[in-house]
Amino acid sequence: MKLTIGNLAKQAEVTVETIRYYQRIGLLDEPEKPDSGYRCYPLDSIARIRFIKRAQQSGFTLKEISELIALNSGHCDDVRKIAEQKLVRINQQISALIMLRNELDQLVKGCQRGVSTNRCSLIDTLASAESDSKAGE
């Protein structure tokens, strides 16, 4: 089965532009172009693209995915360390988002209690928090 870039995109469920981008940043090799005709991609290109997409869905950046690909499957300890570091960062982001959610929840509840028709208590609270942070600098 010949895999032109269009066929590869269809099989891997991405766009042709995605494939070209992956080639530009070194995540996917670009086959030589024959004198006449189209470049033919090897079948393992489908697996590579699917790996990249699954890794992205797991929260890895393209740079991190490049590192994983460079390590290959023979360096399990190194891959595990990268995944552990990613997990720590994700947990930190979750904690920060929970704090942000709680803060916003309190602002909304305060806004619901405020009955003022002239001023918005949420805006006032945010404005005073901004001036308080500038005063502390």
Backbone bond lengths (Angstrom), bond angles and torsions (degrees), N, CA, C in turn:
res aa  C-N    CA-C-N  psi(-1)  N-CA   C-N-CA  omega(-1)  CA-C   N-CA-C  phi
1 M - - - 1.456 - - 1.523 108.86 -
2 K 1.308 116.11 123.47 1.458 120.40 177.49 1.519 109.00 -82.74
3 L 1.323 114.26 131.73 1.452 119.36 178.13 1.526 109.39 -109.79
4 T 1.313 114.79 95.46 1.457 118.32 170.53 1.516 106.40 -75.00
5 I 1.304 117.43 172.29 1.466 119.93 -179.00 1.525 110.70 -61.19
6 G 1.334 116.92 -36.38 1.464 120.37 178.01 1.519 112.13 -66.18
7 N 1.343 116.50 -43.37 1.467 120.74 177.91 1.521 110.88 -65.33
8 L 1.316 116.36 -41.36 1.460 120.98 178.44 1.522 110.22 -60.76
9 A 1.317 116.65 -45.91 1.465 121.02 179.69 1.530 110.29 -59.47
10 K 1.301 115.98 -44.14 1.463 120.21 -179.21 1.530 110.98 -64.68
11 Q 1.329 116.79 -46.68 1.465 121.27 -179.26 1.534 112.02 -64.17
12 A 1.329 116.71 -37.94 1.464 121.29 -177.13 1.535 112.20 -88.95
13 E 1.339 116.05 -4.43 1.463 122.60 179.09 1.523 112.67 60.04
14 V 1.330 115.05 46.81 1.465 122.48 174.35 1.526 107.00 -134.08
15 T 1.312 116.17 178.29 1.457 119.67 177.08 1.534 109.87 -93.67
16 V 1.309 114.76 162.13 1.462 120.37 175.67 1.530 109.60 -60.15
17 E 1.323 116.41 -37.55 1.464 120.53 179.38 1.527 111.35 -62.49
18 T 1.329 116.50 -36.08 1.469 120.31 177.29 1.522 109.94 -62.81
19 I 1.312 116.92 -44.69 1.467 120.87 179.43 1.521 110.13 -61.35
20 R 1.302 116.70 -45.71 1.475 119.94 179.62 1.531 111.08 -61.96
21 Y 1.322 115.70 -39.53 1.464 119.50 178.65 1.525 110.46 -64.41
22 Y 1.314 117.39 -46.06 1.465 120.94 177.96 1.529 111.01 -58.73
23 Q 1.305 116.71 -36.02 1.467 120.30 177.00 1.529 110.65 -66.95
24 R 1.324 116.13 -44.50 1.471 119.85 -178.65 1.518 112.26 -60.92
25 I 1.336 116.99 -37.34 1.467 119.51 -177.00 1.530 112.10 -93.42
26 G 1.320 116.92 4.02 1.464 120.60 172.97 1.519 116.34 86.14
27 L 1.319 118.38 13.08 1.463 120.22 177.96 1.524 112.43 -83.62
28 L 1.314 115.97 -19.67 1.460 121.28 -178.06 1.519 108.56 -139.86
29 D 1.326 115.55 132.78 1.464 119.80 179.07 1.524 110.14 -74.72
30 E 1.325 114.49 142.67 1.458 120.20 176.04 1.524 107.96 -98.18
31 P 1.332 117.47 121.67 1.465 119.28 -179.47 1.527 111.64 -67.99
32 E 1.311 114.69 156.84 1.465 119.96 176.10 1.522 109.28 -62.23
33 K 1.324 115.68 145.96 1.458 119.90 177.62 1.519 108.18 -92.68
34 P 1.324 117.03 122.95 1.459 119.00 178.28 1.526 110.68 -67.72
35 D 1.328 116.38 162.33 1.462 120.50 -178.88 1.532 111.57 -55.35
36 S 1.302 115.54 -38.27 1.460 118.36 177.11 1.529 108.39 -132.32
37 G 1.281 116.35 134.84 1.454 119.06 178.20 1.515 113.24 109.87
38 Y 1.308 113.85 -163.20 1.455 122.05 -173.93 1.523 110.76 -108.88
39 R 1.314 114.77 156.05 1.461 119.27 173.07 1.524 108.59 -64.43
40 C 1.317 116.07 141.91 1.461 121.04 176.41 1.522 108.79 -113.87
41 Y 1.321 115.29 124.71 1.460 121.86 -178.25 1.524 109.96 -92.73
42 P 1.325 116.91 142.49 1.466 119.14 176.66 1.538 110.35 -70.41
43 L 1.326 115.94 154.64 1.463 120.61 -178.86 1.517 112.86 -59.40
44 D 1.332 117.85 -30.38 1.467 119.21 -179.04 1.530 112.60 -68.67
45 S 1.327 117.49 -8.74 1.471 120.58 174.86 1.528 110.88 -65.04
46 I 1.327 116.17 -32.08 1.472 119.98 177.72 1.524 109.40 -62.45
47 A 1.332 116.02 -47.86 1.469 120.21 179.92 1.520 111.29 -62.26
48 R 1.336 117.27 -38.80 1.467 120.57 179.79 1.519 110.58 -62.88
49 I 1.317 116.58 -45.61 1.466 120.28 -178.93 1.526 110.27 -65.80
50 R 1.313 117.09 -41.44 1.470 119.75 178.21 1.525 111.01 -64.14
51 F 1.335 116.94 -37.84 1.463 120.70 175.49 1.526 110.16 -59.97
52 I 1.327 116.10 -46.55 1.471 121.04 -179.51 1.530 110.04 -59.66
53 K 1.314 117.23 -46.07 1.464 120.91 -178.36 1.530 111.21 -65.62
54 R 1.339 117.81 -41.82 1.470 120.16 178.46 1.522 110.69 -65.35
55 A 1.325 116.95 -39.22 1.463 120.39 178.63 1.526 110.32 -65.02
56 Q 1.322 117.54 -39.65 1.465 120.42 176.54 1.524 110.46 -62.84
57 Q 1.323 117.17 -42.46 1.466 120.99 179.04 1.524 111.08 -64.08
58 S 1.325 116.73 -24.64 1.465 121.24 178.07 1.518 111.97 -86.00
59 G 1.332 116.61 1.59 1.456 120.45 174.21 1.525 115.20 100.99
60 F 1.321 118.11 1.64 1.461 120.18 179.78 1.522 110.24 -80.67
61 T 1.328 116.12 141.44 1.461 121.49 175.19 1.526 108.46 -79.44
62 L 1.319 116.55 166.14 1.461 119.52 177.70 1.527 111.36 -63.13
63 K 1.319 117.25 -33.78 1.458 120.52 176.70 1.529 110.25 -64.07
64 E 1.319 116.47 -44.90 1.467 120.44 178.73 1.528 110.82 -64.97
65 I 1.329 116.25 -37.83 1.462 120.59 178.13 1.519 109.85 -63.99
66 S 1.313 116.64 -39.20 1.464 120.66 176.63 1.527 110.71 -59.84
67 E 1.338 116.36 -41.05 1.467 120.72 177.64 1.524 110.99 -64.03
68 L 1.330 116.11 -41.80 1.462 120.17 178.82 1.521 111.34 -63.03
69 I 1.325 116.12 -43.00 1.469 120.37 179.04 1.519 110.29 -63.85
70 A 1.331 116.96 -40.65 1.468 120.51 -179.89 1.524 111.07 -64.02
71 L 1.341 116.52 -34.50 1.463 120.31 179.56 1.523 111.49 -73.09
72 N 1.321 116.41 -33.62 1.451 122.37 -179.57 1.525 110.09 66.18
73 S 1.290 116.59 -175.27 1.467 119.72 -174.10 1.520 113.09 -82.92
74 G 1.314 118.84 -5.71 1.450 121.24 -178.96 1.515 114.66 -82.95
75 H 1.308 118.11 -3.09 1.464 122.60 -176.97 1.519 110.42 -120.99
76 C 1.301 115.93 59.56 1.468 121.72 -173.31 1.528 112.17 -58.58
77 D 1.336 118.41 -40.39 1.463 120.63 -179.70 1.524 111.41 -62.27
78 D 1.324 116.67 -42.52 1.462 120.69 179.53 1.526 111.14 -66.36
79 V 1.324 116.52 -40.74 1.465 120.92 178.53 1.526 109.57 -64.13
80 R 1.332 117.03 -42.91 1.463 121.30 178.63 1.527 110.58 -60.31
81 K 1.346 117.20 -41.54 1.468 120.51 179.97 1.527 110.80 -62.47
82 I 1.322 116.88 -41.52 1.471 120.69 178.24 1.530 109.45 -62.90
83 A 1.339 116.62 -43.36 1.463 120.96 179.51 1.527 110.90 -65.26
84 E 1.322 117.40 -38.92 1.465 120.66 178.21 1.525 110.94 -64.22
85 Q 1.335 116.76 -41.82 1.464 120.66 177.84 1.528 110.43 -62.93
86 K 1.322 115.80 -39.85 1.462 120.63 178.44 1.522 109.80 -63.72
87 L 1.312 116.86 -42.07 1.452 121.65 178.97 1.525 111.62 -61.82
88 V 1.322 117.50 -41.04 1.469 121.27 177.33 1.529 109.67 -61.66
89 R 1.345 117.13 -45.21 1.470 120.14 -179.95 1.529 111.29 -63.76
90 I 1.314 116.81 -40.42 1.468 120.10 179.32 1.529 110.03 -64.54
91 N 1.323 117.35 -42.96 1.466 120.24 178.00 1.524 111.50 -62.41
92 Q 1.329 117.28 -37.77 1.463 120.56 176.39 1.526 110.77 -64.57
93 Q 1.332 116.31 -41.19 1.465 120.28 178.20 1.523 110.87 -64.30
94 I 1.329 116.48 -41.15 1.464 120.19 178.46 1.522 109.95 -61.66
95 S 1.323 117.99 -45.06 1.472 121.50 178.49 1.521 111.09 -59.81
96 A 1.328 116.14 -44.28 1.468 120.00 179.48 1.524 110.53 -64.43
97 L 1.317 117.60 -39.40 1.466 120.44 178.97 1.521 111.43 -67.89
98 I 1.326 117.86 -37.60 1.461 120.72 177.32 1.526 110.25 -63.59
99 M 1.324 116.98 -42.87 1.473 120.51 177.47 1.526 110.13 -62.44
100 L 1.319 116.47 -42.57 1.461 121.05 178.90 1.524 110.99 -63.59
101 R 1.331 116.41 -42.30 1.462 120.73 178.51 1.527 110.47 -62.18
102 N 1.318 117.42 -44.23 1.463 120.96 -179.60 1.527 111.13 -63.67
103 E 1.314 115.49 -41.28 1.474 119.63 178.97 1.525 110.71 -63.98
104 L 1.315 116.36 -45.26 1.462 120.13 179.52 1.528 110.81 -66.16
105 D 1.322 116.48 -37.48 1.461 121.07 177.09 1.533 110.08 -58.90
106 Q 1.333 117.00 -44.51 1.470 120.95 178.84 1.532 110.99 -64.18
107 L 1.330 116.32 -39.58 1.463 119.17 178.27 1.528 111.06 -63.46
108 V 1.324 116.20 -42.87 1.471 119.82 -179.94 1.519 110.46 -65.32
109 K 1.333 117.03 -43.29 1.469 119.96 178.60 1.529 110.83 -62.19
110 G 1.335 116.65 -40.13 1.462 120.27 176.95 1.513 111.20 -64.27
111 C 1.301 116.22 -36.31 1.457 121.30 179.42 1.528 110.46 -68.45
112 Q 1.321 116.64 -36.63 1.465 120.65 179.92 1.527 111.18 -68.89
113 R 1.329 116.35 -30.42 1.471 120.33 179.20 1.522 111.12 -77.02
114 G 1.326 116.12 -32.05 1.460 119.81 -178.71 1.515 110.36 -71.97
115 V 1.321 116.18 129.83 1.457 120.59 -176.45 1.521 111.06 -109.61
116 S 1.294 117.33 6.37 1.450 121.48 -176.98 1.527 110.55 -61.92
117 T 1.308 115.39 136.06 1.460 119.68 179.21 1.521 111.48 -95.58
118 N 1.332 116.80 -17.08 1.458 120.12 -176.69 1.526 113.32 -88.59
119 R 1.334 116.78 -31.96 1.463 120.08 -173.67 1.518 109.59 -133.07
120 C 1.299 114.72 151.41 1.461 120.54 177.04 1.529 108.11 -97.30
121 S 1.339 116.50 118.58 1.464 119.98 -176.84 1.524 111.67 -64.24
122 L 1.330 118.25 -31.58 1.461 121.10 178.60 1.530 110.30 -65.12
123 I 1.324 116.08 -46.22 1.471 120.77 177.94 1.521 109.95 -62.95
124 D 1.328 116.88 -43.84 1.463 120.67 179.58 1.525 111.34 -61.23
125 T 1.334 116.88 -42.65 1.462 120.89 179.79 1.524 110.59 -63.62
126 L 1.331 116.19 -45.23 1.470 119.60 178.79 1.523 111.03 -64.19
127 A 1.319 117.01 -39.31 1.461 120.62 179.93 1.523 110.65 -66.26
128 S 1.330 117.50 -40.87 1.460 119.12 -179.91 1.522 110.68 -71.55
129 A 1.331 117.65 -32.22 1.470 120.64 177.17 1.521 109.90 -66.60
130 E 1.331 117.06 -35.75 1.464 120.77 178.32 1.517 110.86 -66.93
131 S 1.342 117.29 -43.37 1.464 119.94 -179.68 1.525 110.42 -70.30
132 D 1.345 118.44 -31.88 1.460 121.57 176.93 1.528 110.25 -65.81
133 S 1.342 116.94 -40.50 1.472 118.80 -179.41 1.517 111.66 -69.88
134 K 1.330 117.75 -31.76 1.468 120.52 177.63 1.517 110.77 -71.63
135 A 1.312 116.76 -33.19 1.453 120.86 179.74 1.526 110.85 -68.10
136 G 1.343 116.43 -30.44 1.457 121.19 -179.02 1.513 113.65 -80.72
137 E 1.328 118.14 -8.46 1.479 120.76 -177.50 1.494 112.30 -78.28
